């Protein structure tokens, strides 16, 4: 997964490469569950997150990469998330 953020006042964009499999990492979900309170409680379990990560990887392997988010504001700010 590649995350691209470019604000109008920035000289260089922020580009981060995050493994797509991070969706299914148990330690990430443990931190989310530990810190979630009230309405912010996660709605998917660790097992479901692992199945989601596997499904996304399989989809990308079969169909190629795609943009999950591609937003440009009126100010010229841009956010893109490519899987």
SEDREN-705579 format. One record per atom (N, C-alpha, C, CB): y, x, z; residue in one letter; atom name. Coordinates in nm, 4 decimals, padded with zeros to 6 digits. Glycine has a CB too. Layout:
<lokols>
LOKOL; Y; X; Z; A; CA;
...
</lokols>
This chain:
<lokols>
LOKOL; -00.1150; 00.0859; 00.0000; X; N;
LOKOL; 00.0000; 00.0000; 00.0000; X; CA;
LOKOL; 00.1226; 00.0916; 00.0000; X; C;
LOKOL; -00.0009; -00.0983; 00.1228; X; CB;
LOKOL; 00.2200; 00.0604; -00.0820; X; N;
LOKOL; 00.3425; 00.1386; -00.0890; X; CA;
LOKOL; 00.4599; 00.0456; -00.0572; X; C;
LOKOL; 00.3592; 00.2059; -00.2300; X; CB;
LOKOL; 00.5412; 00.0870; 00.0386; X; N;
LOKOL; 00.6576; 00.0086; 00.0805; X; CA;
LOKOL; 00.7825; 00.0834; 00.0352; X; C;
LOKOL; 00.6587; -00.0150; 00.2366; X; CB;
LOKOL; 00.8712; 00.0133; -00.0362; X; N;
LOKOL; 00.9927; 00.0712; -00.0933; X; CA;
LOKOL; 01.1114; -00.0095; -00.0424; X; C;
LOKOL; 00.9880; 00.0722; -00.2504; X; CB;
LOKOL; 01.2077; 00.0584; 00.0204; X; N;
LOKOL; 01.3286; -00.0076; 00.0706; X; CA;
LOKOL; 01.4488; 00.0705; 00.0198; X; C;
LOKOL; 01.3291; -00.0165; 00.2277; X; CB;
LOKOL; 01.5405; 00.0014; -00.0466; X; N;
LOKOL; 01.6625; 00.0636; -00.0984; X; CA;
LOKOL; 01.7803; -00.0264; -00.0662; X; C;
LOKOL; 01.6527; 00.0890; -00.2520; X; CB;
LOKOL; 01.8660; 00.0211; 00.0216; X; N;
LOKOL; 01.9882; -00.0518; 00.0541; X; CA;
LOKOL; 02.1003; 00.0012; -00.0356; X; C;
LOKOL; 02.0250; -00.0367; 00.2064; X; CB;
LOKOL; 02.1981; -00.0818; -00.0591; X; N;
LOKOL; 02.3084; -00.0462; -00.1476; X; CA;
LOKOL; 02.3847; 00.0765; -00.0977; X; C;
LOKOL; 02.4034; -00.1638; -00.1619; X; CB;
LOKOL; 02.3951; 00.0933; 00.0349; X; N;
LOKOL; 02.4717; 00.2040; 00.0906; X; CA;
LOKOL; 02.3881; 00.3304; 00.1152; X; C;
LOKOL; 02.5354; 00.1605; 00.2194; X; CB;
LOKOL; 02.2599; 00.3275; 00.0801; X; N;
LOKOL; 02.1728; 00.4437; 00.0985; X; CA;
LOKOL; 02.1750; 00.5329; -00.0252; X; C;
LOKOL; 02.0288; 00.3990; 00.1290; X; CB;
LOKOL; 02.1746; 00.6622; -00.0037; X; N;
LOKOL; 02.1710; 00.7549; -00.1171; X; CA;
LOKOL; 02.0298; 00.7618; -00.1755; X; C;
LOKOL; 02.2184; 00.8958; -00.0739; X; CB;
LOKOL; 01.9298; 00.7658; -00.0885; X; N;
LOKOL; 01.7915; 00.7724; -00.1321; X; CA;
LOKOL; 01.7133; 00.6550; -00.0742; X; C;
LOKOL; 01.7276; 00.9061; -00.0906; X; CB;
LOKOL; 01.6163; 00.6032; -00.1464; X; N;
LOKOL; 01.5356; 00.4934; -00.0928; X; CA;
LOKOL; 01.4346; 00.5440; 00.0095; X; C;
LOKOL; 01.4631; 00.4202; -00.2061; X; CB;
LOKOL; 01.3851; 00.4535; 00.0913; X; N;
LOKOL; 01.2772; 00.4835; 00.1841; X; CA;
LOKOL; 01.1479; 00.4413; 00.1151; X; C;
LOKOL; 01.2966; 00.4101; 00.3233; X; CB;
LOKOL; 01.0552; 00.5337; 00.1012; X; N;
LOKOL; 00.9260; 00.5045; 00.0399; X; CA;
LOKOL; 00.8176; 00.5462; 00.1376; X; C;
LOKOL; 00.9095; 00.5776; -00.0977; X; CB;
LOKOL; 00.7325; 00.4508; 00.1765; X; N;
LOKOL; 00.6243; 00.4796; 00.2700; X; CA;
LOKOL; 00.4910; 00.4414; 00.2077; X; C;
LOKOL; 00.6452; 00.4048; 00.4034; X; CB;
LOKOL; 00.3954; 00.5286; 00.2190; X; N;
LOKOL; 00.2599; 00.4985; 00.1749; X; CA;
LOKOL; 00.1764; 00.4678; 00.2990; X; C;
LOKOL; 00.1983; 00.6174; 00.0923; X; CB;
LOKOL; 00.1196; 00.3494; 00.3043; X; N;
LOKOL; 00.0370; 00.3056; 00.4166; X; CA;
LOKOL; -00.0985; 00.2658; 00.3600; X; C;
LOKOL; 00.1039; 00.1862; 00.4956; X; CB;
LOKOL; -00.2077; 00.3124; 00.4192; X; N;
LOKOL; -00.3384; 00.2727; 00.3678; X; CA;
LOKOL; -00.3569; 00.1211; 00.3749; X; C;
LOKOL; -00.4498; 00.3431; 00.4460; X; CB;
LOKOL; -00.4066; 00.0620; 00.2680; X; N;
LOKOL; -00.4303; -00.0827; 00.2661; X; CA;
LOKOL; -00.5310; -00.1213; 00.3732; X; C;
LOKOL; -00.4801; -00.1280; 00.1275; X; CB;
LOKOL; -00.6232; -00.0328; 00.4008; X; N;
LOKOL; -00.7240; -00.0589; 00.5033; X; CA;
LOKOL; -00.6666; -00.0702; 00.6436; X; C;
LOKOL; -00.8269; 00.0492; 00.5011; X; CB;
LOKOL; -00.5395; -00.0318; 00.6622; X; N;
LOKOL; -00.4759; -00.0416; 00.7939; X; CA;
LOKOL; -00.4710; -00.1859; 00.8433; X; C;
LOKOL; -00.3344; 00.0162; 00.7889; X; CB;
LOKOL; -00.4803; -00.2807; 00.7502; X; N;
LOKOL; -00.4833; -00.4225; 00.7879; X; CA;
LOKOL; -00.6008; -00.4490; 00.8803; X; C;
LOKOL; -00.4921; -00.5130; 00.6628; X; CB;
LOKOL; -00.7106; -00.3790; 00.8596; X; N;
LOKOL; -00.8322; -00.4043; 00.9354; X; CA;
LOKOL; -00.8582; -00.3093; 01.0504; X; C;
LOKOL; -00.9461; -00.3999; 00.8450; X; CB;
LOKOL; -00.7682; -00.2180; 01.0789; X; N;
LOKOL; -00.7907; -00.1236; 01.1875; X; CA;
LOKOL; -00.7858; -00.1942; 01.3211; X; C;
LOKOL; -00.6880; -00.0111; 01.1835; X; CB;
LOKOL; -00.8902; -00.1798; 01.3998; X; N;
LOKOL; -00.9010; -00.2497; 01.5289; X; CA;
LOKOL; -00.7901; -00.2106; 01.6259; X; C;
LOKOL; -01.0360; -00.2211; 01.5925; X; CB;
LOKOL; -00.7539; -00.0834; 01.6315; X; N;
LOKOL; -00.6548; -00.0412; 01.7300; X; CA;
LOKOL; -00.5187; -00.1037; 01.7029; X; C;
LOKOL; -00.6429; 00.1102; 01.7310; X; CB;
LOKOL; -00.4888; -00.1321; 01.5774; X; N;
LOKOL; -00.3629; -00.2001; 01.5460; X; CA;
LOKOL; -00.3654; -00.3418; 01.6022; X; C;
LOKOL; -00.3383; -00.2030; 01.3929; X; CB;
LOKOL; -00.4777; -00.4114; 01.5842; X; N;
LOKOL; -00.4880; -00.5491; 01.6343; X; CA;
LOKOL; -00.4927; -00.5536; 01.7857; X; C;
LOKOL; -00.6114; -00.6172; 01.5773; X; CB;
LOKOL; -00.5472; -00.4498; 01.8490; X; N;
LOKOL; -00.5462; -00.4450; 01.9959; X; CA;
LOKOL; -00.4032; -00.4332; 02.0468; X; C;
LOKOL; -00.6317; -00.3264; 02.0479; X; CB;
LOKOL; -00.3223; -00.3514; 01.9809; X; N;
LOKOL; -00.1811; -00.3368; 02.0207; X; CA;
LOKOL; -00.1070; -00.4683; 01.9989; X; C;
LOKOL; -00.1124; -00.2223; 01.9406; X; CB;
LOKOL; -00.1309; -00.5338; 01.8843; X; N;
LOKOL; -00.0654; -00.6615; 01.8563; X; CA;
LOKOL; -00.1040; -00.7652; 01.9597; X; C;
LOKOL; -00.1010; -00.7111; 01.7161; X; CB;
LOKOL; -00.2344; -00.7755; 01.9897; X; N;
LOKOL; -00.2814; -00.8734; 02.0881; X; CA;
LOKOL; -00.2268; -00.8444; 02.2269; X; C;
LOKOL; -00.4334; -00.8754; 02.0921; X; CB;
LOKOL; -00.2183; -00.7160; 02.2615; X; N;
LOKOL; -00.1693; -00.6776; 02.3940; X; CA;
LOKOL; -00.0223; -00.7143; 02.4121; X; C;
LOKOL; -00.1884; -00.5277; 02.4160; X; CB;
LOKOL; 00.0572; -00.6986; 02.3070; X; N;
LOKOL; 00.2014; -00.7209; 02.3163; X; CA;
LOKOL; 00.2450; -00.8609; 02.2758; X; C;
LOKOL; 00.2727; -00.6214; 02.2316; X; CB;
LOKOL; 00.1545; -00.9420; 02.2226; X; N;
LOKOL; 00.1904; -01.0772; 02.1788; X; CA;
LOKOL; 00.2045; -01.1686; 02.3008; X; C;
LOKOL; 00.0839; -01.1336; 02.0800; X; CB;
LOKOL; 00.3098; -01.2470; 02.2994; X; N;
LOKOL; 00.3354; -01.3406; 02.4095; X; CA;
LOKOL; 00.3793; -01.4742; 02.3517; X; C;
LOKOL; 00.4434; -01.2847; 02.5072; X; CB;
LOKOL; 00.3318; -01.5812; 02.4103; X; N;
LOKOL; 00.3754; -01.7157; 02.3713; X; CA;
LOKOL; 00.3419; -01.7497; 02.2274; X; C;
LOKOL; 00.5233; -01.7294; 02.3921; X; CB;
LOKOL; 00.4419; -01.7954; 02.1524; X; N;
LOKOL; 00.4225; -01.8380; 02.0141; X; CA;
LOKOL; 00.3951; -01.7214; 01.9194; X; C;
LOKOL; 00.5437; -01.9139; 01.9667; X; CB;
LOKOL; 00.4165; -01.6005; 01.9659; X; N;
LOKOL; 00.3974; -01.4841; 01.8798; X; CA;
LOKOL; 00.2528; -01.4346; 01.8805; X; C;
LOKOL; 00.4900; -01.3722; 01.9231; X; CB;
LOKOL; 00.1633; -01.5068; 01.9446; X; N;
LOKOL; 00.0229; -01.4654; 01.9500; X; CA;
LOKOL; -00.0350; -01.4604; 01.8091; X; C;
LOKOL; -00.0596; -01.5615; 02.0392; X; CB;
LOKOL; -00.1149; -01.3570; 01.7794; X; N;
LOKOL; -00.1722; -01.3445; 01.6450; X; CA;
LOKOL; -00.2652; -01.4605; 01.6134; X; C;
LOKOL; -00.2475; -01.2124; 01.6313; X; CB;
LOKOL; -00.2653; -01.5008; 01.4878; X; N;
LOKOL; -00.3457; -01.6157; 01.4491; X; CA;
LOKOL; -00.4764; -01.5755; 01.3820; X; C;
LOKOL; -00.2668; -01.7047; 01.3571; X; CB;
LOKOL; -00.4980; -01.4444; 01.3624; X; N;
LOKOL; -00.6257; -01.3996; 01.3082; X; CA;
LOKOL; -00.6872; -01.2970; 01.4019; X; C;
LOKOL; -00.6082; -01.3406; 01.1664; X; CB;
LOKOL; -00.8187; -01.2952; 01.4055; X; N;
LOKOL; -00.8898; -01.2028; 01.4932; X; CA;
LOKOL; -00.9074; -01.0680; 01.4244; X; C;
LOKOL; -01.0265; -01.2606; 01.5339; X; CB;
LOKOL; -00.9578; -00.9702; 01.4998; X; N;
LOKOL; -00.9827; -00.8378; 01.4438; X; CA;
LOKOL; -01.0859; -00.8457; 01.3310; X; C;
LOKOL; -01.0305; -00.7409; 01.5537; X; CB;
LOKOL; -01.1888; -00.9265; 01.3507; X; N;
LOKOL; -01.2941; -00.9400; 01.2501; X; CA;
LOKOL; -01.2394; -01.0019; 01.1210; X; C;
LOKOL; -01.4096; -01.0255; 01.3049; X; CB;
LOKOL; -01.1549; -01.1026; 01.1364; X; N;
LOKOL; -01.0945; -01.1657; 01.0192; X; CA;
LOKOL; -01.0039; -01.0678; 00.9462; X; C;
LOKOL; -01.0154; -01.2906; 01.0599; X; CB;
LOKOL; -00.9305; -00.9860; 01.0210; X; N;
LOKOL; -00.8428; -00.8854; 00.9602; X; CA;
LOKOL; -00.9243; -00.7837; 00.8808; X; C;
LOKOL; -00.7593; -00.8138; 01.0683; X; CB;
LOKOL; -01.0404; -00.7447; 00.9329; X; N;
LOKOL; -01.1264; -00.6504; 00.8611; X; CA;
LOKOL; -01.1791; -00.7122; 00.7318; X; C;
LOKOL; -01.2437; -00.6062; 00.9502; X; CB;
LOKOL; -01.2157; -00.8403; 00.7367; X; N;
LOKOL; -01.2613; -00.9098; 00.6160; X; CA;
LOKOL; -01.1483; -00.9213; 00.5146; X; C;
LOKOL; -01.3152; -01.0497; 00.6511; X; CB;
LOKOL; -01.0262; -00.9465; 00.5623; X; N;
LOKOL; -00.9090; -00.9539; 00.4743; X; CA;
LOKOL; -00.8847; -00.8197; 00.4062; X; C;
LOKOL; -00.7839; -00.9967; 00.5538; X; CB;
LOKOL; -00.8920; -00.7106; 00.4817; X; N;
LOKOL; -00.8709; -00.5775; 00.4248; X; CA;
LOKOL; -00.9748; -00.5477; 00.3175; X; C;
LOKOL; -00.8761; -00.4704; 00.5348; X; CB;
LOKOL; -01.1001; -00.5836; 00.3425; X; N;
LOKOL; -01.2062; -00.5603; 00.2445; X; CA;
LOKOL; -01.1825; -00.6437; 00.1185; X; C;
LOKOL; -01.3438; -00.5934; 00.3053; X; CB;
LOKOL; -01.1375; -00.7684; 00.1364; X; N;
LOKOL; -01.1121; -00.8559; 00.0220; X; CA;
LOKOL; -00.9945; -00.8045; -00.0620; X; C;
LOKOL; -01.0842; -00.9993; 00.0700; X; CB;
LOKOL; -00.8912; -00.7558; 00.0038; X; N;
LOKOL; -00.7753; -00.7026; -00.0687; X; CA;
LOKOL; -00.8155; -00.5779; -00.1474; X; C;
LOKOL; -00.6594; -00.6695; 00.0295; X; CB;
LOKOL; -00.8921; -00.4888; -00.0846; X; N;
LOKOL; -00.9382; -00.3685; -00.1540; X; CA;
LOKOL; -01.0228; -00.4044; -00.2765; X; C;
LOKOL; -01.0192; -00.2793; -00.0583; X; CB;
LOKOL; -01.1126; -00.5008; -00.2578; X; N;
LOKOL; -01.1985; -00.5446; -00.3693; X; CA;
LOKOL; -01.1145; -00.6034; -00.4825; X; C;
LOKOL; -01.3020; -00.6488; -00.3205; X; CB;
LOKOL; -01.0137; -00.6851; -00.4482; X; N;
LOKOL; -00.9268; -00.7454; -00.5488; X; CA;
LOKOL; -00.8509; -00.6385; -00.6274; X; C;
LOKOL; -00.8282; -00.8421; -00.4826; X; CB;
LOKOL; -00.7959; -00.5394; -00.5559; X; N;
LOKOL; -00.7198; -00.4329; -00.6218; X; CA;
LOKOL; -00.8116; -00.3515; -00.7131; X; C;
LOKOL; -00.6523; -00.3407; -00.5168; X; CB;
LOKOL; -00.9335; -00.3261; -00.6667; X; N;
LOKOL; -01.0290; -00.2516; -00.7492; X; CA;
LOKOL; -01.0618; -00.3256; -00.8782; X; C;
LOKOL; -01.1572; -00.2253; -00.6708; X; CB;
LOKOL; -01.0754; -00.4576; -00.8697; X; N;
LOKOL; -01.1134; -00.5381; -00.9862; X; CA;
LOKOL; -00.9952; -00.5693; -01.0775; X; C;
LOKOL; -01.1772; -00.6675; -00.9407; X; CB;
LOKOL; -00.8766; -00.5935; -01.0211; X; N;
LOKOL; -00.7631; -00.6437; -01.0991; X; CA;
LOKOL; -00.6435; -00.5499; -01.1077; X; C;
LOKOL; -00.7181; -00.7717; -01.0418; X; CB;
LOKOL; -00.6446; -00.4419; -01.0338; X; N;
LOKOL; -00.5322; -00.3496; -01.0354; X; CA;
LOKOL; -00.4278; -00.3834; -00.9292; X; C;
LOKOL; -00.4681; -00.3494; -01.1720; X; CB;
LOKOL; -00.3330; -00.2934; -00.9163; X; N;
LOKOL; -00.2287; -00.3100; -00.8148; X; CA;
LOKOL; -00.1349; -00.4250; -00.8510; X; C;
LOKOL; -00.1487; -00.1797; -00.7984; X; CB;
LOKOL; -00.0711; -00.4820; -00.7472; X; N;
LOKOL; 00.0235; -00.5917; -00.7675; X; CA;
LOKOL; 00.1301; -00.5857; -00.6586; X; C;
LOKOL; -00.0493; -00.7299; -00.7664; X; CB;
LOKOL; 00.2429; -00.6504; -00.6844; X; N;
LOKOL; 00.3516; -00.6562; -00.5867; X; CA;
LOKOL; 00.3350; -00.7795; -00.4994; X; C;
LOKOL; 00.4895; -00.6576; -00.6570; X; CB;
LOKOL; 00.3177; -00.7562; -00.3707; X; N;
LOKOL; 00.3079; -00.8649; -00.2738; X; CA;
LOKOL; 00.4471; -00.9193; -00.2445; X; C;
LOKOL; 00.2392; -00.8170; -00.1434; X; CB;
LOKOL; 00.5453; -00.8293; -00.2373; X; N;
LOKOL; 00.6850; -00.8660; -00.2132; X; CA;
LOKOL; 00.7715; -00.7871; -00.3109; X; C;
LOKOL; 00.7274; -00.8377; -00.0640; X; CB;
LOKOL; 00.8647; -00.8545; -00.3760; X; N;
LOKOL; 00.9619; -00.7887; -00.4641; X; CA;
LOKOL; 01.0912; -00.8683; -00.4549; X; C;
LOKOL; 00.9099; -00.7798; -00.6139; X; CB;
LOKOL; 01.1788; -00.8242; -00.3648; X; N;
LOKOL; 01.3012; -00.8990; -00.3351; X; CA;
LOKOL; 01.4231; -00.8111; -00.3618; X; C;
LOKOL; 01.3012; -00.9489; -00.1878; X; CB;
LOKOL; 01.5200; -00.8663; -00.4311; X; N;
LOKOL; 01.6489; -00.8008; -00.4523; X; CA;
LOKOL; 01.7580; -00.8968; -00.4063; X; C;
LOKOL; 01.6688; -00.7597; -00.6029; X; CB;
LOKOL; 01.8438; -00.8504; -00.3163; X; N;
LOKOL; 01.9514; -00.9360; -00.2661; X; CA;
LOKOL; 02.0710; -00.9295; -00.3588; X; C;
LOKOL; 01.9923; -00.8949; -00.1237; X; CB;
LOKOL; 02.1672; -01.0153; -00.3352; X; N;
LOKOL; 02.2892; -01.0172; -00.4147; X; CA;
LOKOL; 02.3707; -00.8887; -00.3932; X; C;
LOKOL; 02.3737; -01.1407; -00.3792; X; CB;
LOKOL; 02.3510; -00.8248; -00.2787; X; N;
LOKOL; 02.4225; -00.7004; -00.2474; X; CA;
LOKOL; 02.3622; -00.5792; -00.3168; X; C;
LOKOL; 02.4231; -00.6773; -00.0979; X; CB;
LOKOL; 02.2457; -00.5957; -00.3751; X; N;
LOKOL; 02.1796; -00.4839; -00.4405; X; CA;
LOKOL; 02.0705; -00.4200; -00.3569; X; C;
LOKOL; 02.2799; -00.3811; -00.4765; X; CB;
LOKOL; 02.0470; -00.4724; -00.2364; X; N;
LOKOL; 01.9390; -00.4217; -00.1528; X; CA;
LOKOL; 01.8056; -00.4663; -00.2124; X; C;
LOKOL; 01.9540; -00.4711; -00.0056; X; CB;
LOKOL; 01.7034; -00.3804; -00.1993; X; N;
LOKOL; 01.5752; -00.4131; -00.2600; X; CA;
LOKOL; 01.4607; -00.3746; -00.1670; X; C;
LOKOL; 01.5602; -00.3425; -00.3954; X; CB;
LOKOL; 01.3608; -00.4637; -00.1597; X; N;
LOKOL; 01.2396; -00.4385; -00.0844; X; CA;
LOKOL; 01.1215; -00.4721; -00.1728; X; C;
LOKOL; 01.2364; -00.5204; 00.0473; X; CB;
LOKOL; 01.0269; -00.3775; -00.1820; X; N;
LOKOL; 00.9062; -00.3989; -00.2617; X; CA;
LOKOL; 00.7860; -00.3520; -00.1804; X; C;
LOKOL; 00.9143; -00.3233; -00.3988; X; CB;
LOKOL; 00.6817; -00.4334; -00.1802; X; N;
LOKOL; 00.5548; -00.3942; -00.1205; X; CA;
LOKOL; 00.4486; -00.4071; -00.2276; X; C;
LOKOL; 00.5201; -00.4810; 00.0051; X; CB;
LOKOL; 00.3879; -00.2948; -00.2615; X; N;
LOKOL; 00.2870; -00.2917; -00.3685; X; CA;
LOKOL; 00.1512; -00.2634; -00.3059; X; C;
LOKOL; 00.3218; -00.1837; -00.4773; X; CB;
LOKOL; 00.0578; -00.3477; -00.3387; X; N;
LOKOL; -00.0794; -00.3263; -00.2924; X; CA;
LOKOL; -00.1614; -00.2660; -00.4035; X; C;
LOKOL; -00.1431; -00.4578; -00.2441; X; CB;
</lokols>
